[in-house]
């Protein structure tokens, strides 16, 4: 049954009132973005990296999932390394054999049964076998992918039991702890900026303001954009903030 005119007016007013807070927030954000004194910022982790496979192989069950916190050196995934382990055993056996041969040549040299050249060749064979063992051991270590630092898994690129090649991305990892604030300011302000200068950051996702200070200033100006890159740190830790949030920075000490 269609609404009569008075009912449509009442419904329209109710919808308008319900949307006022959202409209007000959008207006505030638009004003901030259009403020010439305001500068866009991005929150980033202190450390972040993409971990890739260092060898070709088949993954076993993943030991980390999206958003999971992991400690430094925690195992994230292992690859099926039957072949790499076999090569390592062969290399160990060859090293043991060359060492035995060298010992035998040294004993024969004491009896003048062989010359110095044979002993030197045997020593070289030991060095060669030892290098092969070290190479096989390094390749076997690629079977385990560990977290280089404590943090959280930001993205999982693979699935359990998937076959990957060397260089295939596996996990994105971001560090815990204080976040960095990254921003670009007009190059005309560079002479008025200094390390430890205070700034205020309003994060759009939370609607809150946070105090911070400049921690680093790029030594080169982007000639095309006519901006200089800055890094800043917040003066306190805020659990509600996560990497990827954005907002607006203002500098109380800068007045055009």
Buried (B, 14 or more C-beta within 10 A) or exposed (E): EEEEEEEEEEEEEEEEEEEEEEEEEEEEBEEBEEEEEBBBBBBBBBBBBEBBBBBBBEBBEBBBEEEBEBEEEBEBBBBBBEBBBEBBEEBBEBBEEBBEBBEEBBEBBEEEEBEEEBBEEBBEBBEEBBEBBEEBBEBBBBBEBBBEBBBBBBEBBBEEEEEBEEEBBBBBBBBBEBBBBBBBBEBEBBEEBEEEBEBBBBBBEEEEEBEBBBBEBEEEBEEEEEBBBBBBBBEEEBEEBBBEBBBBBBBEEEEE
